[in-house]
Amino acid sequence: MTLLNLSGFLGRFHPVLVHLPIGILLLGILLHWLSRKEKYANLKPAVNITLILGVVSAILSCISGWMLAQGAEYNEETLDQHRWMGIAVAVVSIVYYLIYAEKPAIKVSTAVPYIVSLVLFVLITITGHLGGTLTHGEGYLTQEIAATASTQEVKKIIPDVQQAQAYGDIIQPMLQNKCYSCHGSSKQKGKLRLDGKDFIEKGGKDGKILIAGKSDESELYKRLILEALDKKHMPPKGKPQFTEAEISLMHWWINTGASFDQQVKNLPQDVKIKPLLTALQSNSTAAPAKPDIPDAPVAKASDDIINKLKEAGATVVTVSKESNYLSVNFLSSKKTGDAEIKLLEGIAPQLVWLKAGGTSITDNGMASIAKLTTLVKLNLDNTAITDKGISQLQSLSKLKYLNIVGTGITTQGMITLKGLPELQHIYFYHSKISKADSAVLRKAFPKVVLDTGGYILPLLEGDTSEVKQKPN
């Protein structure tokens, strides 16, 4: 272990040690003041012992605090104030002990120890407050008072949401309300600040948190949709949480390019995001967009299967806090083949959204996908799937969205799915289906939106792929 690592390790004992001088010195002050009365005079010996213990713990707290600050994730100004106030507590506690001792080194008035004790009390209070600000963020002390003063968060009304700035008027206020206390100017947990464009783009100690156009790869979004009890879920348990509508808006903003200067009107808006944007124009709280999942409840999926999927490189999250339905996204796509896809059979009743784009799945693996009869959205873009594989999906009676962009699937293969009753959107840009075949497909799928590409696809919640026209 290097000297720097050892210093950081010892510094982490500061939160444990720091409570000792607070409790012990305050107890010493209390005993001192009580011993003024004759009936409590027998407490005087205890004051000496208490104060010396308080002095030692204050010194140890200063040392550990200084070590902890070497890897600081805090606002420098507040940190400096806390550091020097802590040192002042240690120094004054030493002076307090010396002038209180039965045989003090310096002869002083009997009133001086009481004056010093009051000074020490004030210093402990200020130092503790600054420590709380570093740990919990600015405004922590008045947070509960503010919460009781108003039963609900004051909502910013946007007169004309289409003219508003997507980041400045919609996303930034959400971050300010829910994230700044831990990731603002006063505190940077994980060395991450979210109170400015440059800070957001820089990311934290674990790297970038925002990948423009890809919410499923952006920690800024992924942390929001983790289970509430997951240690990586943000905001942490006990902090104000993002609403379903806010999560949807964050998803939309990232997938439309995460622009910091674009107006809402210049960004793609699908039928699900428009009501959420319109709701920002009034004080009324719009009902969050209903996730595209079956109405029937479902039992919780096997933790064992979910853990195996995660080990295989998949991101597995619930699509709604109120249900057990799941979304699976294979981020380490090239490592994913038919064996990993077969694992999905174990969570077939719960799986409604599957993103297998860019994986190494073959037509043989489609037999497993055919068993996922609750699927609503399926991404197979940029895979080796052919007509033989796609024809196996006739069992997916709940499927609404299908992405076969960049595959070898032809018009003949797609027509085998014309009996799917819920199918609404098919994306097939850069597949073997030519634009000339669109008329054939429109006849086979008269109620389905056929997307031939050449532009950014309309945003669908949970479907984060973007398909852009390649230059000729």
C-alpha positions as CSV (number, residue, x, y, z in Angstrom):
1,M,0.0,0.0,0.0
2,T,1.5,3.3,-1.0
3,L,1.8,6.3,1.4
4,L,-1.0,8.1,-0.6
5,N,-3.3,5.1,-0.4
6,L,-2.6,4.7,3.3
7,S,-3.4,8.4,3.9
8,G,-6.7,8.0,2.0
9,F,-7.5,4.8,3.9
10,L,-6.9,6.4,7.3
11,G,-8.8,9.5,6.2
12,R,-11.9,7.5,5.8
13,F,-12.1,7.0,9.5
14,H,-12.8,10.7,9.9
15,P,-16.6,10.3,9.8
16,V,-16.2,7.8,12.7
17,L,-13.8,9.9,14.8
18,V,-15.4,13.3,14.2
19,H,-18.4,12.5,16.4
20,L,-16.2,11.8,19.4
21,P,-15.1,15.4,20.0
22,I,-18.6,16.7,19.4
23,G,-20.1,14.5,22.0
24,I,-17.3,14.4,24.5
25,L,-16.5,18.1,24.5
26,L,-20.2,19.1,24.7
27,L,-20.5,16.7,27.6
28,G,-17.4,18.3,29.2
29,I,-19.0,21.8,28.8
30,L,-22.3,20.5,30.4
31,L,-20.5,18.9,33.4
32,H,-18.4,22.1,33.8
33,W,-21.5,24.3,34.0
34,L,-23.4,21.9,36.3
35,S,-20.5,21.7,38.7
36,R,-20.9,25.4,39.4
37,K,-23.7,24.4,41.8
38,E,-22.7,22.9,45.1
39,K,-24.9,19.9,44.8
40,Y,-23.0,18.9,41.6
41,A,-19.5,19.8,42.8
42,N,-18.6,16.2,42.8
43,L,-18.6,16.3,39.0
44,K,-15.5,18.4,38.8
45,P,-13.0,15.5,38.6
46,A,-15.1,14.1,35.7
47,V,-14.7,17.4,33.8
48,N,-10.9,17.0,33.7
49,I,-11.2,13.4,32.3
50,T,-13.9,14.4,29.8
51,L,-11.9,17.4,28.5
52,I,-8.7,15.5,28.0
53,L,-10.6,12.8,26.1
54,G,-12.2,15.5,24.0
55,V,-8.8,17.1,23.2
56,V,-7.3,13.8,22.1
57,S,-10.4,13.0,19.9
58,A,-10.4,16.5,18.4
59,I,-6.7,16.2,17.4
60,L,-7.3,12.8,15.8
61,S,-10.3,14.1,14.0
62,C,-8.2,17.0,12.6
63,I,-5.5,14.6,11.4
64,S,-8.0,12.1,9.8
65,G,-10.0,15.0,8.2
66,W,-6.8,16.5,6.7
67,M,-6.0,13.1,5.2
68,L,-9.5,12.6,3.8
69,A,-9.4,16.1,2.2
70,Q,-6.4,15.0,0.0
71,G,-8.8,13.2,-2.3
72,A,-11.5,15.8,-1.8
73,E,-14.8,15.7,-3.8
74,Y,-16.0,18.8,-2.1
75,N,-16.3,22.5,-2.7
76,E,-12.9,23.9,-1.9
77,E,-14.2,27.0,-0.1
78,T,-16.5,25.1,2.2
79,L,-13.8,22.5,2.8
80,D,-11.3,25.1,3.8
81,Q,-13.8,26.7,6.2
82,H,-14.6,23.3,7.8
83,R,-10.9,22.4,8.0
84,W,-9.8,25.6,9.8
85,M,-12.8,25.6,12.1
86,G,-12.0,22.0,13.1
87,I,-8.4,23.0,13.9
88,A,-9.8,25.9,15.9
89,V,-12.0,23.5,17.9
90,A,-8.9,21.4,18.7
91,V,-6.8,24.4,19.8
92,V,-9.6,26.0,21.9
93,S,-10.3,22.6,23.5
94,I,-6.6,22.4,24.5
95,V,-6.8,25.9,26.0
96,Y,-10.0,25.1,27.7
97,Y,-8.5,22.0,29.4
98,L,-5.3,23.9,30.5
99,I,-7.2,26.8,32.1
100,Y,-9.7,24.5,33.8
101,A,-7.2,22.1,35.3
102,E,-7.0,22.2,39.1
103,K,-3.4,23.4,38.8
104,P,-3.5,25.5,35.7
105,A,-0.2,26.5,34.0
106,I,-1.6,30.1,33.8
107,K,-3.5,31.9,36.5
108,V,-6.7,33.3,35.1
109,S,-10.0,34.7,36.3
110,T,-12.6,32.1,37.3
111,A,-14.9,33.5,34.6
112,V,-12.5,32.8,31.7
113,P,-13.1,29.0,31.6
114,Y,-16.8,29.7,31.1
115,I,-16.2,32.2,28.4
116,V,-13.9,29.8,26.6
117,S,-16.5,27.0,27.0
118,L,-19.0,29.2,25.2
119,V,-16.6,30.0,22.4
120,L,-15.9,26.2,22.1
121,F,-19.6,25.5,21.9
122,V,-20.0,28.0,19.1
123,L,-17.0,26.6,17.2
124,I,-18.3,23.0,17.5
125,T,-21.7,24.1,16.2
126,I,-20.3,26.0,13.2
127,T,-17.8,23.2,12.4
128,G,-20.5,20.6,12.5
129,H,-22.8,22.6,10.3
130,L,-20.0,23.0,7.7
131,G,-19.3,19.3,7.9
132,G,-23.0,18.6,7.3
133,T,-22.9,20.9,4.3
134,L,-19.9,19.0,2.8
135,T,-21.6,15.6,3.4
136,H,-25.2,16.4,2.4
137,G,-25.0,19.5,0.3
138,E,-26.0,23.1,0.5
139,G,-29.2,23.8,2.3
140,Y,-29.3,20.5,4.2
141,L,-30.1,22.2,7.5
142,T,-33.3,23.9,6.1
143,Q,-34.3,21.1,3.7
144,E,-37.0,19.7,6.0
145,I,-38.3,23.1,7.0
146,A,-38.7,23.9,3.3
147,A,-40.5,20.6,2.7
148,T,-43.1,21.2,5.4
149,A,-43.7,24.8,4.2
150,S,-44.9,23.4,0.9
151,T,-46.4,20.0,0.4
152,Q,-45.3,19.8,-3.2
153,E,-42.5,21.1,-5.3
154,V,-43.1,24.4,-7.0
155,K,-43.3,23.8,-10.7
156,K,-41.8,26.1,-13.3
157,I,-44.4,27.0,-15.8
158,I,-43.3,27.4,-19.4
159,P,-45.7,29.6,-21.3
160,D,-44.8,28.1,-24.7
161,V,-42.9,24.9,-24.4
162,Q,-42.1,24.6,-28.1
163,Q,-40.1,27.9,-27.8
164,A,-38.4,26.8,-24.6
165,Q,-34.8,25.6,-24.4
166,A,-34.8,21.8,-23.9
167,Y,-31.9,21.9,-21.5
168,G,-32.2,25.3,-19.8
169,D,-35.9,25.2,-19.3
170,I,-36.7,21.5,-18.8
171,I,-33.6,19.4,-18.0
172,Q,-31.6,21.8,-15.9
173,P,-34.4,22.6,-13.4
174,M,-34.9,18.8,-12.9
175,L,-31.2,18.4,-12.1
176,Q,-31.2,21.4,-9.8
177,N,-34.1,20.0,-7.8
178,K,-32.9,16.5,-7.6
179,C,-29.1,16.4,-8.1
180,Y,-27.4,19.6,-7.1
181,S,-27.3,18.8,-3.4
182,C,-24.8,16.0,-4.0
183,H,-23.4,17.1,-7.4
184,G,-23.3,20.9,-7.3
185,S,-20.9,23.7,-6.4
186,S,-20.8,22.7,-2.7
187,K,-20.3,19.0,-3.1
188,Q,-19.2,16.7,-5.9
189,K,-19.9,13.2,-4.9
190,G,-18.0,10.8,-7.1
191,K,-16.1,13.9,-8.4
192,L,-19.2,14.7,-10.5
193,R,-20.8,18.1,-11.0
194,L,-24.1,18.5,-12.8
195,D,-24.6,22.3,-12.5
196,G,-23.1,23.2,-15.9
197,K,-22.6,22.0,-19.5
198,D,-18.9,21.5,-19.2
199,F,-19.2,19.6,-15.9
200,I,-21.8,17.3,-17.3
201,E,-19.8,16.5,-20.4
202,K,-16.7,15.9,-18.3
203,G,-18.3,13.3,-16.1
204,G,-17.1,12.0,-12.8
205,K,-14.4,9.7,-11.4
206,D,-15.9,6.7,-13.3
207,G,-15.8,8.5,-16.7
208,K,-18.4,10.1,-18.9
209,I,-22.1,10.0,-17.8
210,L,-23.7,11.4,-21.0
211,I,-23.5,9.8,-24.5
212,A,-25.5,12.0,-26.8
213,G,-28.2,10.0,-28.7
214,K,-27.7,6.9,-26.5
215,S,-29.6,6.9,-23.2
216,D,-29.0,3.2,-22.7
217,E,-25.3,3.9,-22.6
218,S,-25.6,7.1,-20.5
219,E,-25.2,6.7,-16.7
220,L,-27.1,10.0,-16.3
221,Y,-30.2,8.0,-17.5
222,K,-29.3,4.5,-16.5
223,R,-29.0,5.3,-12.8
224,L,-32.5,6.8,-12.8
225,I,-34.2,3.6,-13.9
226,L,-32.3,1.1,-11.6
227,E,-34.3,-0.5,-8.8
228,A,-34.7,1.9,-5.8
229,L,-32.7,-0.4,-3.5
230,D,-29.8,-0.8,-6.0
231,K,-26.8,1.0,-4.5
232,K,-26.1,2.7,-7.8
233,H,-29.7,4.1,-8.1
234,M,-29.8,7.8,-8.3
235,P,-31.0,9.9,-6.5
236,P,-30.2,7.8,-3.4
237,K,-32.9,6.4,-1.2
238,G,-34.3,9.2,1.0
239,K,-33.6,11.9,-1.5
240,P,-36.3,13.4,-3.8
241,Q,-36.8,11.1,-6.7
242,F,-37.4,11.7,-10.4
243,T,-41.0,11.2,-11.5
244,E,-41.9,8.9,-14.4
245,A,-42.6,12.0,-16.5
246,E,-39.2,13.5,-15.6
247,I,-37.4,10.2,-16.5
248,S,-39.2,10.1,-19.8
249,L,-38.1,13.7,-20.5
250,M,-34.5,12.9,-19.6
251,H,-34.7,9.9,-22.0
252,W,-36.1,12.1,-24.8
253,W,-33.5,14.8,-24.3
254,I,-30.5,12.4,-24.4
255,N,-31.8,10.4,-27.4
256,T,-32.5,13.6,-29.4
257,G,-28.8,14.6,-29.1
258,A,-28.5,16.0,-25.6
259,S,-28.2,19.5,-26.9
260,F,-27.6,22.3,-24.5
261,D,-28.8,25.1,-26.8
262,Q,-31.6,23.7,-29.0
263,Q,-35.2,24.7,-28.7
264,V,-37.8,22.1,-28.1
265,K,-39.5,22.8,-31.4
266,N,-36.3,21.7,-33.3
267,L,-36.2,18.3,-31.6
268,P,-38.1,15.1,-32.7
269,Q,-41.2,14.5,-30.6
270,D,-43.3,11.3,-30.7
271,V,-46.8,10.9,-29.5
272,K,-45.7,9.9,-26.0
273,I,-43.4,12.8,-25.3
274,K,-45.7,15.6,-26.6
275,P,-48.2,15.3,-23.7
276,L,-45.4,15.5,-21.2
277,L,-44.0,18.6,-22.9
278,T,-47.5,20.2,-23.0
279,A,-48.0,19.5,-19.3
280,L,-45.0,21.9,-18.6
281,Q,-47.2,24.8,-19.7
282,S,-49.6,24.6,-16.8
283,N,-49.6,23.9,-13.0
284,S,-51.6,20.7,-13.5
285,T,-49.6,17.5,-13.1
286,A,-50.1,15.5,-16.2
287,A,-50.4,11.7,-15.7
288,P,-47.1,10.1,-16.6
289,A,-47.1,8.3,-19.9
290,K,-48.2,4.7,-19.5
291,P,-45.4,2.3,-20.3
292,D,-46.0,0.1,-23.3
293,I,-46.5,-3.1,-21.2
294,P,-49.3,-5.6,-20.7
295,D,-52.1,-4.6,-18.3
296,A,-52.0,-7.9,-16.5
297,P,-49.6,-8.1,-13.5
298,V,-46.7,-10.5,-13.5
299,A,-44.6,-12.2,-10.8
300,K,-41.0,-11.0,-10.2
301,A,-38.4,-12.5,-12.4
302,S,-35.8,-15.0,-11.1
303,D,-32.8,-13.1,-9.5
304,D,-30.6,-16.0,-10.6
305,I,-31.5,-15.6,-14.3
306,I,-31.1,-11.8,-14.1
307,N,-27.7,-12.1,-12.5
308,K,-26.6,-14.5,-15.3
309,L,-27.8,-12.0,-17.9
310,K,-25.9,-9.2,-16.2
311,E,-22.7,-11.4,-16.2
312,A,-23.3,-11.9,-19.9
313,G,-23.1,-8.2,-20.4
314,A,-26.8,-7.3,-20.4
315,T,-28.5,-4.4,-18.7
316,V,-31.7,-5.6,-17.1
317,V,-34.1,-3.0,-15.7
318,T,-37.7,-2.8,-14.8
319,V,-39.7,-0.6,-17.3
320,S,-41.9,0.8,-14.6
321,K,-41.5,1.2,-10.9
322,E,-45.1,-0.2,-10.5
323,S,-44.5,-3.5,-12.4
324,N,-42.2,-6.4,-12.7
325,Y,-41.9,-6.2,-16.5
326,L,-38.4,-6.0,-17.8
327,S,-36.2,-4.4,-20.5
328,V,-33.0,-6.2,-21.5
329,N,-30.3,-4.4,-23.5
330,F,-27.1,-6.2,-24.5
331,L,-24.5,-3.5,-24.4
332,S,-21.5,-5.8,-24.9
333,S,-23.2,-6.8,-28.1
334,K,-20.4,-8.6,-29.9
335,K,-20.0,-11.0,-27.0
336,T,-23.7,-11.9,-27.2
337,G,-24.6,-15.0,-29.2
338,D,-27.3,-17.6,-29.2
339,A,-26.3,-19.0,-25.8
340,E,-26.8,-15.7,-24.1
341,I,-30.1,-15.1,-25.9
342,K,-31.3,-18.5,-24.7
343,L,-31.0,-17.2,-21.1
344,L,-33.9,-14.9,-21.8
345,E,-36.3,-17.9,-21.9
346,G,-36.1,-17.9,-18.1
347,I,-37.7,-14.5,-17.9
348,A,-40.1,-14.8,-20.8
349,P,-43.2,-13.8,-18.8
350,Q,-41.5,-10.6,-17.6
351,L,-39.6,-9.5,-20.7
352,V,-41.4,-6.9,-22.8
353,W,-38.5,-4.9,-24.4
354,L,-35.4,-6.5,-25.9
355,K,-32.5,-4.7,-27.6
356,A,-30.3,-7.3,-29.3
357,G,-29.0,-5.0,-32.0
358,G,-25.4,-5.5,-33.1
359,T,-25.2,-8.9,-31.3
360,S,-23.9,-12.2,-32.8
361,I,-27.3,-13.8,-32.7
362,T,-28.1,-16.2,-35.6
363,D,-31.2,-17.7,-37.0
364,N,-30.9,-20.5,-34.5
365,G,-31.1,-18.1,-31.7
366,M,-34.5,-16.8,-33.0
367,A,-36.1,-20.0,-31.6
368,S,-35.4,-18.6,-28.2
369,I,-36.8,-15.2,-29.0
370,A,-40.0,-16.8,-30.4
371,K,-40.7,-18.1,-26.9
372,L,-40.7,-14.5,-25.5
373,T,-44.4,-14.1,-26.1
374,T,-44.8,-11.0,-24.0
375,L,-42.4,-9.0,-26.1
376,V,-43.7,-5.5,-27.1
377,K,-40.5,-4.1,-28.6
378,L,-37.7,-5.9,-30.4
379,N,-34.5,-4.6,-31.8
380,L,-32.6,-6.9,-34.2
381,D,-30.8,-4.2,-36.1
382,N,-27.3,-5.0,-37.6
383,T,-27.5,-8.7,-36.9
384,A,-27.1,-11.7,-39.2
385,I,-30.8,-12.6,-39.0
386,T,-32.3,-13.7,-42.3
387,D,-35.8,-14.7,-43.5
388,K,-35.4,-18.1,-41.9
389,G,-35.0,-16.5,-38.5
390,I,-37.6,-13.7,-38.8
391,S,-40.3,-16.2,-39.8
392,Q,-40.0,-17.8,-36.4
393,L,-41.5,-14.7,-34.7
394,Q,-45.1,-15.5,-35.7
395,S,-45.8,-16.4,-32.1
396,L,-45.1,-12.8,-30.8
397,S,-48.8,-11.7,-30.7
398,K,-48.0,-8.7,-28.5
399,L,-45.2,-7.3,-30.6
400,K,-45.7,-3.6,-31.6
401,Y,-42.3,-2.4,-32.6
402,L,-39.7,-4.3,-34.7
403,N,-36.3,-3.0,-35.8
404,I,-34.6,-5.0,-38.6
405,V,-32.3,-2.2,-39.8
406,G,-29.1,-3.4,-41.4
407,T,-30.1,-7.1,-41.6
408,G,-30.4,-9.6,-44.5
409,I,-34.2,-9.9,-44.1
410,T,-36.2,-9.5,-47.4
411,T,-39.8,-8.6,-48.2
412,Q,-40.7,-12.3,-48.3
413,G,-39.4,-12.8,-44.8
414,M,-41.4,-9.9,-43.4
415,I,-44.6,-10.9,-45.0
416,T,-44.6,-14.0,-42.8
417,L,-45.3,-11.7,-39.9
418,K,-48.4,-10.0,-41.4
419,G,-50.6,-12.0,-39.0
420,L,-49.2,-10.3,-35.9
421,P,-52.3,-8.4,-34.5
422,E,-50.5,-5.7,-32.5
423,L,-47.7,-4.7,-34.9
424,Q,-47.5,-0.9,-35.3
425,H,-44.0,0.1,-36.4
426,I,-41.4,-1.7,-38.6
427,Y,-37.9,-0.1,-39.2
428,F,-36.0,-1.7,-42.1
429,Y,-33.5,0.8,-43.4
430,H,-30.4,-0.8,-45.0
431,S,-32.1,-4.2,-45.0
432,K,-32.6,-6.3,-48.1
433,I,-36.0,-4.7,-48.4
434,S,-35.8,-2.0,-51.1
435,K,-37.9,1.1,-51.2
436,A,-39.5,-0.3,-54.3
437,D,-40.9,-3.2,-52.1
438,S,-42.5,-0.7,-49.7
439,A,-45.8,-0.9,-51.7
440,V,-45.9,-4.7,-51.2
441,L,-45.3,-4.3,-47.5
442,R,-47.9,-1.6,-47.2
443,K,-50.4,-3.9,-48.7
444,A,-49.4,-6.7,-46.3
445,F,-49.3,-4.3,-43.3
446,P,-52.0,-1.7,-44.0
447,K,-52.1,-0.4,-40.3
448,V,-48.3,-0.5,-39.7
449,V,-46.0,2.5,-39.9
450,L,-43.2,1.4,-42.3
451,D,-40.0,3.3,-41.7
452,T,-37.6,3.3,-44.6
453,G,-35.0,5.5,-42.8
454,G,-33.0,8.3,-44.3
455,Y,-33.5,10.3,-41.1
456,I,-33.5,10.0,-37.3
457,L,-36.2,7.6,-36.3
458,P,-39.1,8.9,-34.3
459,L,-38.2,8.5,-30.6
460,L,-39.8,5.5,-28.9
461,E,-39.5,5.0,-25.2
462,G,-37.1,2.1,-24.7
463,D,-36.0,2.1,-28.4
464,T,-32.9,4.2,-28.5
465,S,-31.5,3.3,-31.9
466,E,-30.8,6.1,-34.3
467,V,-30.6,5.5,-38.0
468,K,-29.2,8.2,-40.2
469,Q,-28.9,8.5,-44.0
470,K,-25.4,7.5,-45.1
471,P,-23.8,9.9,-47.6
472,N,-23.9,8.8,-51.2
